[in-house]
Amino acid sequence: MKHKPSEGHKMWLSVMAIFLVYAAVFILFEDYDRKFIPFKEASDWHLLLFSLIVMCGLAFLLFRYARHMDQRISREQAEKETQMRRELTQNIAHELKTPVASILGYTETILDNPDMANDTRLQFIQRTHSQAKLLTALLHDISTLNKMDYAPQLMKKEQVDIKALVDDIAQETALNMKRRHMTLRNNLPQQLEIHGNRMLLYSIFRNLTDNAINYAGESTTIDITAKEQHNEWLFTFKDNGTGIPEEHLPRIFERFYRIDQGRSRDMGGTGLGLAIVKNAVTLHGGSITARCPHEGGLVFQFTLKG
C-alpha cells in the first residue's frame, strides 16, 4: 500500500524545492551578465556557502515545525473521531431505547394479564412486531454504515443495471405508493450501468424512494432522471411534495438527524437512510446535494462514476 505524504511533509518538500531552485539560479545566473561560467570571486563562494548554511538551518526548523504540525493534526483528528464515536454511541443507545422499551412494555403487559381479551392481545402483539421490525431495520442500517466506514474494500463490485434496479424498487414499493396515491416515473435511459456494489446502489435509490413515500405527502409524483457527463452519470431524484424548510437542508445527511422526531419514528424511519445514501454515493466516487425548488418539493442530485 502506497504511503501518502502528510501535510507537514508536503509543506517541507515544497519549501525545499523552492530553496533548491533558488540555489540553482544563484549558481548559474548570479551576476546576470555571465552564464555557465565558474565563480571568479571568493565572495561568490562565501555568499553561496552562507546561503547553504541558512538553507540547512531553515530546513531543520521547518522539518521540526512540519513534524509538530503533523502531530497536532493527528491529535485533532483523533479527538474529533473520538467525539464523533461518542456522539454516535449515544445516538444509537437513544434510538435503540425506544423500540426496546415498547417491546418490553407490550410483552410485560401481555404476560401480566393472562385473561386479556384476544382482540387487545392481538393488537399488542402487532405493535410488538412493528417495533421489532423497526429495531431490525435500525440494526441493519447501523451494520451497513459500519461496513462503509471500516471495510469498504471488502464490498464486491460488479456491473449493475440501474434502470432495472429502480424498476425492482418501484415494484417493491408499489403497494405503499398506491395507498398514498403516489406515482414513480423511472425516466432512466436503457443500458445505464454503474460498476459498483449492488447492495449500496440499491440502498441509494431505495432510501430516497422510501424518504419520498414517508414525507413528501399524498398524490406526489417522483421523477428519476440521469444524464451522462464526462466519465460519470448525474442523477436527479425529485418529487413535487411538501419539501422541507431550508434551514434543515445542510443537516439532512447527518446520522440520526430528524426534522420531526416523533413523526419520523411513526413512519418507521431509522434516521440513517440519507446518511447511508451520502456514504454510498461517496464510495462510488460521487457527491450529492439537496435543494428545495421554488415550485415546491425536494430535489436530490448526485453523481456516480460509470
C-alpha positions as CSV (number, residue, x, y, z in Angstrom):
1,M,0.0,0.0,0.0
2,K,1.4,3.4,-1.0
3,H,2.2,5.7,1.9
4,K,0.7,9.2,1.3
5,P,2.9,12.1,2.5
6,S,1.4,14.1,5.4
7,E,0.5,17.7,5.1
8,G,3.6,18.7,7.1
9,H,5.8,16.6,4.9
10,K,4.3,18.0,1.7
11,M,4.9,21.6,3.0
12,W,8.5,20.8,3.9
13,L,9.2,19.3,0.5
14,S,7.6,22.3,-1.2
15,V,9.8,24.8,0.7
16,M,12.9,22.7,0.0
17,A,12.1,22.6,-3.7
18,I,11.9,26.4,-3.7
19,F,15.3,26.6,-2.0
20,L,16.9,24.3,-4.5
21,V,15.5,26.3,-7.4
22,Y,16.9,29.4,-5.7
23,A,20.4,27.8,-5.3
24,A,20.4,26.6,-9.0
25,V,19.5,30.1,-10.2
26,F,22.2,31.6,-7.9
27,I,24.9,29.3,-9.2
28,L,24.0,29.7,-12.9
29,F,22.9,33.4,-13.2
30,E,24.2,35.1,-10.1
31,D,25.6,38.2,-12.0
32,Y,23.0,38.1,-14.8
33,D,25.9,39.1,-17.3
34,R,27.6,35.7,-17.3
35,K,26.3,32.2,-18.0
36,F,27.7,28.9,-17.1
37,I,31.0,30.5,-16.0
38,P,32.8,29.3,-12.9
39,F,33.0,31.6,-10.0
40,K,35.6,34.4,-10.4
41,E,35.5,35.9,-7.0
42,A,35.9,34.5,-3.5
43,S,32.8,36.5,-2.3
44,D,30.7,34.4,-4.6
45,W,31.7,31.2,-2.8
46,H,31.3,32.9,0.6
47,L,27.8,34.0,-0.3
48,L,26.9,30.6,-1.6
49,L,28.2,28.9,1.5
50,F,26.3,31.3,3.7
51,S,23.1,30.7,1.7
52,L,23.6,26.9,2.1
53,I,24.1,27.2,5.8
54,V,20.9,29.4,6.1
55,M,19.0,26.9,4.0
56,C,20.1,23.9,6.1
57,G,19.1,25.8,9.3
58,L,15.8,26.8,7.9
59,A,15.3,23.2,6.6
60,F,15.9,21.8,10.1
61,L,13.5,24.4,11.7
62,L,10.8,23.7,9.0
63,F,11.2,19.9,9.5
64,R,10.6,20.3,13.2
65,Y,7.6,22.6,12.5
66,A,6.2,20.2,10.0
67,R,6.5,17.3,12.4
68,H,4.8,19.2,15.1
69,M,2.1,20.3,12.7
70,D,1.5,16.6,11.7
71,Q,1.3,15.6,15.4
72,R,-1.2,18.4,16.1
73,I,-3.4,17.5,13.0
74,S,-3.3,13.8,14.1
75,R,-4.2,14.7,17.6
76,E,-7.1,16.9,16.5
77,Q,-8.4,14.2,14.1
78,A,-8.2,11.6,16.9
79,E,-10.1,13.9,19.2
80,K,-12.7,14.6,16.5
81,E,-13.1,10.9,15.7
82,T,-13.4,10.1,19.5
83,Q,-16.1,12.8,19.8
84,M,-18.0,11.5,16.8
85,R,-17.9,7.9,18.1
86,R,-19.1,9.1,21.5
87,E,-22.0,11.0,19.9
88,L,-22.8,8.1,17.6
89,T,-22.8,5.7,20.5
90,Q,-25.1,8.0,22.4
91,N,-27.4,8.4,19.4
92,I,-27.5,4.6,18.8
93,A,-28.3,4.0,22.5
94,H,-31.1,6.6,22.4
95,E,-32.6,5.2,19.1
96,L,-32.5,1.6,20.4
97,K,-34.1,2.5,23.7
98,T,-37.5,3.5,22.1
99,P,-38.3,0.2,20.3
100,V,-36.8,-1.9,23.1
101,A,-38.9,-0.1,25.7
102,S,-42.0,-0.5,23.6
103,I,-41.4,-4.3,23.1
104,L,-40.8,-4.8,26.8
105,G,-43.9,-2.8,27.7
106,Y,-46.2,-4.7,25.4
107,T,-44.9,-8.1,26.3
108,E,-44.9,-7.4,30.0
109,T,-48.5,-6.3,29.8
110,I,-49.4,-9.5,28.0
111,L,-47.6,-11.7,30.5
112,D,-49.1,-9.8,33.5
113,N,-52.6,-10.1,32.1
114,P,-53.3,-13.7,31.1
115,D,-57.0,-13.1,30.9
116,M,-56.6,-10.2,28.4
117,A,-59.2,-10.1,25.6
118,N,-58.0,-11.7,22.4
119,D,-58.5,-8.5,20.4
120,T,-56.4,-6.5,22.8
121,R,-53.7,-9.2,22.9
122,L,-53.6,-9.4,19.1
123,Q,-53.2,-5.6,19.0
124,F,-50.3,-5.6,21.4
125,I,-48.6,-8.4,19.5
126,Q,-48.9,-6.5,16.3
127,R,-47.4,-3.4,17.9
128,T,-44.6,-5.5,19.3
129,H,-44.0,-7.0,15.9
130,S,-43.9,-3.4,14.4
131,Q,-41.3,-2.3,16.9
132,A,-39.3,-5.4,16.3
133,K,-39.2,-4.6,12.6
134,L,-38.1,-1.1,13.4
135,L,-35.3,-2.4,15.6
136,T,-34.2,-4.9,12.9
137,A,-34.1,-2.1,10.3
138,L,-32.1,0.1,12.7
139,L,-29.6,-2.6,13.3
140,H,-29.3,-3.3,9.6
141,D,-28.7,0.4,8.8
142,I,-26.0,0.6,11.6
143,S,-24.3,-2.5,10.2
144,T,-24.4,-1.0,6.6
145,L,-22.8,2.2,7.8
146,N,-20.1,0.3,9.8
147,K,-19.2,-1.7,6.7
148,M,-18.8,1.5,4.7
149,D,-16.8,3.2,7.4
150,Y,-14.4,0.4,8.3
151,A,-14.3,-2.2,5.4
152,P,-15.3,-0.5,2.1
153,Q,-12.6,-2.5,0.3
154,L,-14.4,-5.8,1.1
155,M,-17.5,-4.8,-0.8
156,K,-17.8,-6.7,-4.0
157,K,-18.2,-4.6,-7.2
158,E,-19.9,-5.6,-10.4
159,Q,-21.8,-4.0,-13.4
160,V,-25.2,-3.0,-12.2
161,D,-28.1,-2.1,-14.5
162,I,-29.6,0.9,-12.7
163,K,-32.8,1.2,-14.7
164,A,-33.7,-2.4,-13.9
165,L,-32.7,-1.9,-10.2
166,V,-35.1,1.1,-10.0
167,D,-37.8,-0.9,-11.7
168,D,-37.5,-3.5,-9.0
169,I,-37.7,-0.8,-6.3
170,A,-40.9,0.5,-8.0
171,Q,-42.5,-2.9,-7.8
172,E,-41.4,-3.4,-4.2
173,T,-42.9,-0.1,-3.1
174,A,-46.0,-0.2,-5.4
175,L,-48.4,-1.0,-2.5
176,N,-47.3,1.8,-0.3
177,M,-47.3,4.2,-3.2
178,K,-50.8,3.2,-4.1
179,R,-52.1,3.8,-0.6
180,R,-50.7,7.4,-0.8
181,H,-51.8,7.9,-4.4
182,M,-48.2,8.4,-5.5
183,T,-46.5,7.8,-8.8
184,L,-42.9,6.9,-9.6
185,R,-41.6,7.7,-13.1
186,N,-38.4,5.9,-14.0
187,N,-37.0,8.0,-16.8
188,L,-33.5,6.5,-16.7
189,P,-32.0,5.6,-20.1
190,Q,-31.6,2.0,-21.1
191,Q,-28.2,0.3,-20.7
192,L,-27.3,2.6,-17.8
193,E,-24.7,0.6,-15.9
194,I,-22.6,1.5,-13.0
195,H,-19.6,-0.5,-11.8
196,G,-20.2,-0.7,-8.1
197,N,-21.7,-2.6,-5.2
198,R,-25.2,-3.7,-5.9
199,M,-26.4,-3.5,-2.3
200,L,-25.2,0.0,-1.8
201,L,-26.5,1.2,-5.2
202,Y,-29.9,-0.4,-4.2
203,S,-29.7,1.5,-0.9
204,I,-29.2,4.8,-2.6
205,F,-32.4,4.6,-4.7
206,R,-34.4,2.6,-2.1
207,N,-33.7,5.1,0.7
208,L,-34.5,8.1,-1.5
209,T,-37.8,6.4,-2.6
210,D,-38.8,5.5,1.0
211,N,-37.9,9.0,2.1
212,A,-40.3,10.5,-0.5
213,I,-43.0,8.0,0.3
214,N,-42.9,8.7,4.0
215,Y,-42.5,12.5,3.9
216,A,-43.4,14.0,0.5
217,G,-47.2,13.7,1.1
218,E,-50.1,12.1,-0.8
219,S,-50.7,12.4,-4.6
220,T,-47.0,13.1,-5.1
221,T,-45.0,12.3,-8.3
222,I,-41.4,11.1,-8.1
223,D,-39.2,11.6,-11.2
224,I,-35.9,9.9,-11.6
225,T,-33.6,11.0,-14.5
226,A,-30.0,10.8,-15.4
227,K,-27.6,12.2,-18.0
228,E,-24.0,11.3,-18.8
229,Q,-21.3,13.9,-18.4
230,H,-17.6,13.2,-18.7
231,N,-16.9,9.8,-17.0
232,E,-19.9,9.8,-14.7
233,W,-23.7,10.0,-14.5
234,L,-25.6,12.9,-13.0
235,F,-28.8,11.6,-11.4
236,T,-31.8,13.8,-10.4
237,F,-34.3,12.4,-7.9
238,K,-37.1,14.8,-7.4
239,D,-40.7,14.9,-6.1
240,N,-43.4,17.6,-6.1
241,G,-44.4,17.1,-2.5
242,T,-44.3,19.2,0.6
243,G,-40.5,19.7,0.7
244,I,-38.6,20.7,3.9
245,P,-37.7,24.0,5.5
246,E,-34.5,25.5,4.0
247,E,-32.7,25.6,7.4
248,H,-32.7,21.8,7.6
249,L,-31.1,21.2,4.2
250,P,-27.4,21.4,5.4
251,R,-28.1,18.7,8.0
252,I,-30.4,16.1,6.4
253,F,-27.4,13.8,5.6
254,E,-26.3,13.6,9.2
255,R,-26.8,10.4,11.1
256,F,-29.9,10.3,13.2
257,Y,-30.9,13.8,12.2
258,R,-34.6,14.2,12.0
259,I,-36.7,17.2,11.1
260,D,-39.6,15.9,13.2
261,Q,-38.5,13.3,15.8
262,G,-42.0,11.9,16.6
263,R,-43.3,11.9,13.0
264,S,-40.1,10.1,11.7
265,R,-40.5,7.3,14.2
266,D,-44.2,6.9,13.5
267,M,-43.3,6.5,9.8
268,G,-40.8,3.7,10.7
269,G,-37.7,5.7,9.8
270,T,-34.3,4.9,11.4
271,G,-32.8,8.3,11.0
272,L,-29.9,6.7,9.0
273,G,-31.4,6.5,5.5
274,L,-29.9,9.7,4.0
275,A,-26.6,9.1,5.8
276,I,-26.4,5.8,4.0
277,V,-27.2,7.4,0.7
278,K,-24.5,10.0,1.1
279,N,-21.8,7.4,2.2
280,A,-22.8,5.1,-0.6
281,V,-22.6,7.9,-3.2
282,T,-19.2,8.9,-1.9
283,L,-17.9,5.3,-2.0
284,H,-18.8,5.3,-5.7
285,G,-16.8,8.4,-6.4
286,G,-19.6,10.8,-6.4
287,S,-21.2,13.6,-4.4
288,I,-24.8,14.5,-3.5
289,T,-26.8,17.7,-2.8
290,A,-30.3,18.5,-1.9
291,R,-32.4,21.6,-2.6
292,C,-36.0,22.8,-2.4
293,P,-37.0,24.5,-5.7
294,H,-39.4,27.5,-5.7
295,E,-42.2,25.4,-7.2
296,G,-42.1,23.1,-4.2
297,G,-40.9,19.6,-3.5
298,L,-37.4,18.2,-2.8
299,V,-34.6,17.6,-5.4
300,F,-31.6,15.3,-4.8
301,Q,-28.8,15.5,-7.3
302,F,-25.9,13.1,-7.2
303,T,-23.1,11.7,-9.4
304,L,-21.9,8.1,-9.8
305,K,-18.9,7.1,-11.8
306,G,-19.8,4.8,-14.7
